[in-house]
């Protein structure tokens, strides 16, 4: 649970959501509206209850239903209604979620369907905060009182019992994963968690909760439902875009639960971070990137405008992530002086952009794919949005962007405040705390930049490749992807050009040298075996024959 800084807005919201990416995205989007303010957030029911009991002024609770499991989430709603009857609750639930009938009966003021556009959600919030009842029509169709057929009662109880058991086991696993575990134990528990999530998804897909259409919705006149404003085409289709983006983000977030070790021979700036700080930084970049996409959608930017503004988009994202990760007002004491680190770190924006951000491959293609649904070209073939190949390539490009953005966040810190004890204790891995290890780490990074600039990058350009970093279940790996780079190849000069020419000469001479070596080797083998070998064989046989004759003559004389 974390309280957010207060601002003067009319509707003060407490948001409760277990998924950190969804919660951060909600906060970012809602705070853009002048009449809304998320004053507190909580990831579980205990944290939410603590906010309420501390007397934080709340006008509305936005509850991602369910939080932990259905019984506990429903009990929380009942407790809020008993103790704070004038505090409205707006549920954010998926269609088919159980207990919505009971929630409707106890007087929950509203329920919005998960996956709705941010505009619709804001309309629901305004309706509920003004004292009206506002339930999604799709959810209202499934809500009824005592409408389940008796023949399905046993089946529904078994289904619900199974889901509750899965939820309880998942809750236990989440608790266990927060403890210090060996890599093997963590991998085993992470695998069990994935299996349980898969089982829950299969149960919900194969055995969905039966719809309950018998409720009368006459009491919810159209005037009480959120108005549907005429939106531009980009906003009308934003729900579909959000689903595409969310699926990518969920895939990457799942990988962040596993190992984050650097499995490549290349030194990365993030290697100096503790695992929890590394994970926190990756999550922060994901949610900031998601907020950036929402902002670009709401601005109704065209594909031509995006191309013009693209060089500034990633530096702006870097500045925002750096500020949030280290803290806007984080102050260090250096030589009896108090220094705010963010203004100092942001002074390296040009260096960071030149060395890292501008070199992130195909970032403009990724933005176009997510915002404008443009197809991706992979190995000279074009794949449309939603295809397996396009989804895999978009996921790879986004993972590389997240990892490189994290490196960009850490680079100015290592250059300017890398050896300060306060930074070591707050961020660094315990294996890299000594001054010697830090200097060795920084030297490795310096050599990596030199090798990349003069050897690795020219070779990748010459081979029509990008070498990008991805997340796996065991750590971070580097893979090549094919991409023609003729313009960059023509611009090479100096040492990088010499490297490509050397590779070209090697490629030209290597087959001939191999052929020559093979020919000479074959001649030497023939000489040794057919000529010298046979000659030696004849001489040897003559010697043996002579020795045999002498031996026979000696025996004859003795007789």
SULQUIBEL-V627826 format. One line per field, one symbol per residue. psi: psi as a letter, one per 20 degrees, with the letter a starting at -180 (. if undefined). Layout:
BEGIN
psi = ???
END
This chain:
BEGIN
psi = ppqqqqrnrgoppopophohggghggggghiiphjqpoiqqqirhghghhggiijpophqpoooprffrggghhhggggghhhmhjoqpoqnqqpiprjhghhhhikphrpqpqiqqhggghgggggghjjrpnqphhhhhiproljpqhhiggghggghgghhggggggggghghiiroqrhghggghhghghgghgggggghghmqpqqnjiqpkhinqhhiqpqnqoqrhhhhjhggghggghhghhgghhhiibqkqojqippqhihiqqghhggggggggghhgghggghhghikprhghghhighigghgggggggghgiphkppqoolkqopphghghihjgggggghfgijoqkhhhgghghgjkqrpooljqpprpiqgghggghgghhggggghhgghhhghghhhkhjphhhghhhqqiilhqhghghgghhggghghggggifgghghghjlqpoqqrqriiaprpqqqpoplhghhhiqrbghghghhghggghghghghggghgggggggggghghfgghghgggghggggghggggghghghh.
END
